[in-house]
Amino acid sequence: MKKVKLVAHKDEFCEEIFRLSSVPGVKDALGLPDGTLDDTIRFSRLVREEEKAGTRIARVILNEHAQLVGLTDLMFIDHAKKSCHIGTWIGQEYWGQGFNEASKVEILKIAFEELGLSRVFAGARTVNIRSQKAQEKLPFISLNVEGEFPEEHQALENKEKQPCILHVFRKEDFEVYLADIGNLDRI
């Protein structure tokens, strides 16, 4: 598995975040309007404020060479429900190299081990086939849970203003996955 490091947002990352998120394949998948570097700086500062408020954990994904390859977030953290939503995007030049799974493992460790959550929801717009395929590859995800969690599904569709699919990472499934890869590392 790829090795990544998740680090907190800083202004010094904004130029590269802007560059990677301005590529049409990423910008369109995220539903971003045409923006400016100043918009990216405002976004980065906003997520840092949300983190201080306890409603978000936002991380920059760095590869083994300390290059920024994308972002990953835990959003809408609800300690009473022991759940949140996850969002991740990888820069197009880094697609298909294993950074999605590696970053998910690291951010889910934060969700389950540090925050004590039980579930992390992952959604995607139904038109975003690439995101759906990336989620489907993850061995520790439960797919198509819209019927099991109709309120979460409806909230996601309301936020996105279009049809979405809903998946979930469950703590117990993730723990089994970590134990399995830990056993593989010992072989």
C-alpha positions in Angstrom: 0.0 0.0 0.0 1.1 3.6 -0.7 2.5 5.5 2.2 0.9 8.9 2.9 1.1 11.5 5.6 -1.9 13.6 6.5 -1.1 17.1 7.8 -3.2 20.1 8.8 -4.0 22.8 6.3 -1.6 25.8 6.1 -1.6 28.8 3.8 1.6 27.5 2.2 -0.3 24.6 0.7 -3.0 26.8 -1.0 -1.2 27.4 -4.2 -0.8 23.7 -4.9 -4.3 22.9 -3.7 -5.6 25.6 -6.2 -3.4 24.1 -9.0 -4.6 20.5 -8.5 -8.3 21.5 -7.9 -8.4 23.7 -11.0 -7.8 20.7 -13.4 -11.2 20.1 -15.1 -11.3 16.4 -14.1 -11.1 17.3 -10.5 -12.9 20.7 -10.6 -15.9 19.2 -12.4 -16.1 16.1 -10.1 -16.1 18.3 -7.1 -18.7 20.7 -8.6 -16.3 23.7 -8.0 -17.0 27.0 -9.8 -14.1 28.7 -11.5 -12.2 30.1 -8.6 -9.1 32.0 -7.7 -6.1 31.4 -5.4 -7.8 33.8 -2.9 -10.9 31.5 -2.9 -8.6 28.6 -2.0 -7.0 30.5 0.8 -10.5 31.4 2.1 -11.5 27.7 1.9 -8.4 26.6 3.8 -8.9 29.1 6.5 -12.6 28.2 6.8 -11.8 24.5 7.3 -9.3 25.4 10.0 -12.0 27.4 11.8 -14.4 24.4 11.4 -11.7 22.2 12.9 -11.4 24.5 15.9 -15.1 24.3 16.3 -15.0 20.5 16.3 -17.2 19.9 13.3 -14.5 19.0 10.8 -11.1 17.4 10.5 -9.4 18.6 7.3 -6.1 17.1 6.1 -3.7 17.6 3.2 -2.5 14.3 1.8 1.3 14.2 1.2 3.0 11.4 -0.7 6.3 9.7 0.3 8.2 12.7 -1.3 6.2 15.3 0.7 4.3 16.3 -2.4 0.7 17.4 -2.0 -1.5 14.9 -3.8 -5.0 15.8 -2.5 -7.2 16.5 0.4 -9.3 14.4 2.8 -11.9 15.6 5.4 -14.1 14.3 8.1 -17.2 16.6 8.0 -20.4 17.0 9.9 -18.9 15.3 12.9 -21.8 14.3 15.2 -20.5 12.9 18.5 -24.0 12.0 19.7 -24.6 9.8 16.7 -20.9 8.7 16.6 -20.8 9.5 12.9 -19.6 11.9 10.2 -19.1 12.1 6.5 -15.9 11.8 4.6 -14.7 13.6 1.5 -11.5 13.0 -0.4 -10.1 14.2 -3.7 -6.9 13.3 -5.4 -5.1 15.4 -8.0 -5.6 14.0 -11.5 -1.8 13.5 -12.0 -1.9 11.1 -9.0 -5.0 9.1 -10.0 -4.7 5.3 -10.0 -1.7 5.2 -7.8 -3.3 4.0 -4.5 -3.5 7.4 -2.8 -7.3 7.2 -2.2 -7.1 3.9 -0.2 -4.0 5.0 1.7 -5.5 8.3 2.7 -8.8 6.7 3.6 -6.9 4.3 6.0 -5.2 7.2 7.7 -8.2 9.5 8.0 -10.4 6.6 9.2 -7.9 5.9 12.0 -8.5 9.4 13.2 -12.3 8.9 13.0 -12.4 5.6 14.8 -9.4 5.7 17.1 -9.1 9.3 18.0 -12.7 10.6 17.7 -14.3 7.3 18.8 -16.9 7.3 16.0 -18.7 4.2 14.9 -19.7 5.1 11.3 -18.2 7.3 8.5 -20.5 7.9 5.6 -19.1 8.2 2.1 -21.4 9.6 -0.7 -21.1 10.5 -4.3 -23.2 12.2 -6.9 -24.7 9.5 -9.1 -23.1 11.3 -12.1 -19.7 11.0 -10.5 -18.9 7.5 -11.7 -15.1 7.8 -11.0 -15.8 8.5 -7.3 -18.2 5.6 -7.1 -15.7 3.2 -8.6 -12.9 4.5 -6.3 -15.2 3.8 -3.3 -16.2 0.4 -4.5 -12.6 -0.7 -4.6 -12.2 -0.2 -0.8 -12.3 -3.6 1.0 -13.6 -2.1 4.2 -16.8 -0.2 2.9 -20.4 -1.2 3.0 -22.1 -0.2 -0.3 -25.5 1.3 -1.1 -26.8 1.8 2.4 -29.4 4.4 1.4 -32.2 2.2 2.8 -30.5 1.6 6.1 -29.7 5.3 6.6 -32.5 7.3 4.8 -31.9 10.5 6.8 -28.2 10.6 6.0 -29.0 9.9 2.3 -31.6 12.6 2.1 -29.3 15.1 3.9 -26.5 14.3 1.3 -28.9 14.8 -1.6 -30.1 18.1 -0.1 -26.6 19.3 0.3 -25.6 18.3 -3.3 -28.9 19.3 -4.8 -28.9 16.1 -7.0 -29.2 12.4 -6.7 -26.5 10.6 -4.7 -25.4 7.2 -3.6 -24.5 6.5 0.0 -21.9 4.1 1.5 -20.6 3.6 5.0 -17.4 2.7 6.7 -18.1 0.8 9.9 -15.6 0.7 12.8 -15.8 -3.0 13.2 -15.2 -3.7 9.4 -12.2 -1.3 9.5 -10.7 -3.0 12.5 -10.9 -6.4 10.7 -9.2 -4.8 7.7 -6.4 -3.4 9.8 -5.9 -6.7 11.6 -5.7 -8.5 8.2 -3.1 -6.2 6.7 -1.2 -6.3 10.0 -1.0 -10.1 9.6 0.1 -9.7 6.0 2.9 -7.4 7.1 4.3 -10.1 9.4 4.5 -12.8 6.6 
